[in-house]
Amino acid sequence: MNATAAPAVFAPWTEPDAVPLIHLNGVTKEFGSFTAIDNIELEIFPREFFALLGPSGCGKTTIMRMLAGFEDPTRGTITIDGKNMAGVPANKRAVNMMFQSYALFPHLTVADNLAFGLKRSPMPKSEIKGRVDEMLRLVQLTKFASRKPHQLSGGQRQRVALARALAKAPKLLLLDEPLGALDKKLRQETQFELMDIQEKTGTTFVIVTHDQEEAMTVASRIAVMDEGRLKQVATPDRIYESPNSVYVADFIGDVNIIEGSVSLVDGEKAELQWAEGARPIRAMSGQGISPSDRAAFVVRPEKVAIATTEPSDMHNRVQGTVEDIAYLGNMSTYHVRLADGTLVKAQAANNRRISRRGITWYDTVWLSWTDTAGLILSN
Amino acid sequence: MRRFTWFNTISLTLGFAFLYIPILILVIYSFNASKLVTVWAGFSTQWYGELLRNEAFLDAAWVTLKVAVISSTIATVLGTMAAFVLVRSGRFFGRTLFSGMIYAPLVMPEVITGLSLLLLFIAIGLERGVFTIVLAHATFSMCYVSVVVSSRMASFDESLEEAAYDLGCTGWDAFKSVTLPIIAPAVISGWLLAFTLSLDDLVIASFTSGPSSTTLPIKIYSSVRLGVSPEINALSTIIIGLVTVGVLVASVTSKRAIALQRQQERNAGS
């Protein structure tokens, strides 16, 4: 390791004088009486790989379509690269989109699909072929230049769609569920390919997805959405480790939720009274909770330890019965029923052979977690 | 595997015989040497030669062809536009009325359509001729085009058009370079349908034609009333030949287009 030049971490959102590429200022979109997007404030910076994540109908696609120019906001302004986009149609924006259905033109060859946008740009005719070849190389489809889309596999078509959207070197590339149509293995390979291409071209990517794993893998920042609102905008690790609401915690990954009332708030620490006669749970305090509030304790299953003997050195420890064991190969998830009926999941790595595993169905076990493992969030 | 039983074979033979024996007889008698239609006097192609020298028939054929080409082209343009509005505009004020009015000529008796057009042309003082037949044919065949094209439009992936806009197309450019090439098979079959309808229309043409513009069906009909001549047989044989070729071409192209579309959908699904 070279000690003199530590690589700068890419985090423009932490720099006060960084200039955002996209600025959504109080954007609201209504379809009749239905509010699809409710007063959203969002900044996306150049070279970011930004993910809009949420269940279907949360408004993520509407945001994307407004950035592309297919929809106009009812209220508020969208600024891209310093220019107000109000009234600028889709064909006049330095924004390109990769469609969920790929929308490849079936009557044109791969090369003609890639040249389609270039022919409608100021690029001189003589340079178009060179640019098309460059894009074909980027997505490794040089051999398929003269094929029609229906002669390609799903993965190849996905790459043609990506290359076509990138051909005009847009300032912003929008990807609508780009990997939704691929099978799991191909999807994982393609995620890394996408990140690679994003880095190579230096384009700002905004991806819309409902797959939290995909968002976690590719994105520099994630916006978790629900019912037209942004629930949390943060880096993947912040979203996972310190969600700001039960909704976000529950949406991203697996989580245990124990409800109760706040009994103590002391700076970053808080305690939650969750069952009659049980010891309060000690955890990190989330934003905006105060004593006697209804609140929920959230903790990831992998942060809950499982043991057959009482870990008396831990404050947070509860006893229960193993109800179910989900064997996932590299790890197992234990579903443990506590005395008051709450179900808590604990995950443990299977670093021993299955025959040596000490815990089985209907065993009485102890679950424990550290004081900083979970969060107490307002409900 | 199903086999041809004697019952199936007989049914098929009877069905085809019922449909095609009259036509076959007509074709055979067009090569008759005799002037009498019902007496066979040896093979001859003289009636075809005579037909080519009959100016009245040739004129009528030329008028018919002209009317069919022009009217089916107008009908295709208007019908495609109507299909676009019906499929794309969603719900707008008067949509039900509009679609009802487009499809009305499908069920309207031809006599009524012809008569009302005749009254219109008289009322506005339009002299009847090729132009009025073209207008009349375009009017009634437009709905057929619209039906064919709108069924294709309904399955058209609109994101293709959005992709075209996204890549810098204006509205017209997107239609011309993306939408039209994709729906072309439907537009072409619509045109062929309109062409065929115009080619064999007798009723509407007889209401809207003038003295100077007789179409072939009118000519045939009026000369048959004076007795069937072998020339008519020869002419009919030529028309049957042309229509058969047209139908074959249309069905082969549309079958290919459908097969291609199926293949694309299969690939898209995989």
Interface residues (C-beta under 8 A of the other chain):
Chain A: A68 G69 F70 P89 A90 N91 V95 N96 M97 F99 Q100 S101 A103 F105 P106 H107 F116 G117 R120 S121 P149 H150 L152 S153 G154 R157 R164 A165 K168 A181
Chain B: D157 S159 L160 E162 A163 A164 Y165 D166 L167 G168 C169 T170 D173 S177 V178 P181 I182 L260 Q263 Q264 N267 A268 S270
